[in-house]
């Protein structure tokens, strides 16, 4: 899915383990509860994305990208901590 446009997509509770979302447009997408463990999100646009309770463990993503998400409540971060 490299470079795919999933803007405004609703992908709640979907398993994207090892998925390649590099350079994808995920702006305003709903990824709440999604498993993105070990996925590649380098360069993906996460502005306004809902990552509530998503799993980002070992995900290739920058903290700058994460900072653009709309919600991170309960998200398992790349380092294994849970965002409050």
N, C-alpha and C positions, 0 to 999 in steps of 0.2 A: 504494500500500500504506500510505498515511498512516493511522496509528493501528492498524495490523494487529497481531495477536498471533501471533508466531512463536517463542514461548517453547519452548525445548528442540529447536527445528528443526535439522536437519542440512542445511546449505546449502554444503557444501564446494566450492571451486573454481567457484562459480557467478558469472556475469557480471552484476553489478548496476550497471553504469555508468549514471549519471544517474537511478538509482532514487530514489523518495521514500519513505523510512522514517521521516519525521518523526513523533514521538510513538508509534512502534511499540514493542511489547514484544518485545525480542530477548534477554531474560534467559536465560542458560545455553545460547544457540544456538551451533552450531558453524559459524562463518564462516571457518574456516581456508582460506587460499588464495583467498578470494573477491575479486573485483575490484569494489570499491566506489568507484572513481574518480568524482569529481564527484557522488556521491550525497548526498542530504539526510538526515542522521541527527540533525538538531536535535531535542532532547527525547526521543530514543529511549532506552529502558532497556537498557544494555549490561552490566549486572551479571552477572558470571560468563561472559560471552561469550568464545569462543575466536577470537581474531583473528590467530593464528599465520600469518605470511606473507601476510596480506591486503594489498590495495592500498587505501590511504586517501588517495591523492594528490588534492588539491583537494576533499576531502570536507568538507561542512558538518557539523562536529562540534566539540565543545568538549574541551579537555584534561581537564576534570573527568569527562566521559563516558568518555573513553578510560581514565582511571585505574581504572574499575570492571571493565575487561575481565580475564578470567582469564589470558590469555596474549597477549603482543604480540611474541613472538620472531620476528624476521625481517620484521615488518610494515613496509611502506612508509608512513610517516606523512604527514599532510596537507602538510607542507612539503617532502616528498621525501627526508627522511632515513630511514635504515633503523634500526629499533629492535633493540637487541642483547639 
